[in-house]
Amino acid sequence: MIDAEQVRKVAHLARLEMTAEEEAQFTSQLGSILEYFGQLSELDVTDVPPTTRAIDVSNVARQDKLEPYPNREAILACAPEQEGDFFKVPKIINTAEPEF
């Protein structure tokens, strides 16, 4: 189904270097994978709705609510640097014009 030449071509396109042993191993493994896909393509899936997951999942994250923290001084005391009632952080915005 897939031969060593095709594996070498894919490896070249992916910029992968392979030894002769790896080439033989991947030829066998990719052949098995493609054979399995061939078996799957024989299944009748006309009445099967498309899905993105095998099981139904839902987001279990809590609702994000803004709540004031009662002990502001305790939080500020943990900061590496502070300025008044605020955290002091390094400037990360570059105002210089981009060079193209």
Secondary structure in CASP SS format (residue, H / E / C, confidence):
PFRMAT SS
TARGET T0000
AUTHOR 0000-0000-0000
METHOD secondary structure of the structure
MODEL  1
M C 1.00
I C 1.00
D C 1.00
A H 1.00
E H 1.00
Q H 1.00
V H 1.00
R H 1.00
K H 1.00
V H 1.00
A H 1.00
H H 1.00
L H 1.00
A C 1.00
R C 1.00
L C 1.00
E C 1.00
M C 1.00
T C 1.00
A H 1.00
E H 1.00
E H 1.00
E H 1.00
A H 1.00
Q H 1.00
F H 1.00
T H 1.00
S H 1.00
Q H 1.00
L H 1.00
G H 1.00
S H 1.00
I H 1.00
L H 1.00
E H 1.00
Y H 1.00
F H 1.00
G H 1.00
Q H 1.00
L H 1.00
S C 1.00
E C 1.00
L C 1.00
D C 1.00
V C 1.00
T C 1.00
D C 1.00
V C 1.00
P C 1.00
P C 1.00
T C 1.00
T C 1.00
R C 1.00
A C 1.00
I C 1.00
D C 1.00
V C 1.00
S C 1.00
N C 1.00
V C 1.00
A C 1.00
R C 1.00
Q C 1.00
D C 1.00
K C 1.00
L C 1.00
E C 1.00
P C 1.00
Y C 1.00
P C 1.00
N C 1.00
R H 1.00
E H 1.00
A H 1.00
I H 1.00
L H 1.00
A H 1.00
C C 1.00
A C 1.00
P C 1.00
E C 1.00
Q E 1.00
E E 1.00
G C 1.00
D C 1.00
F E 1.00
F E 1.00
K C 1.00
V C 1.00
P C 1.00
K C 1.00
I C 1.00
I C 1.00
N C 1.00
T C 1.00
A C 1.00
E C 1.00
P C 1.00
E C 1.00
F C 1.00
END
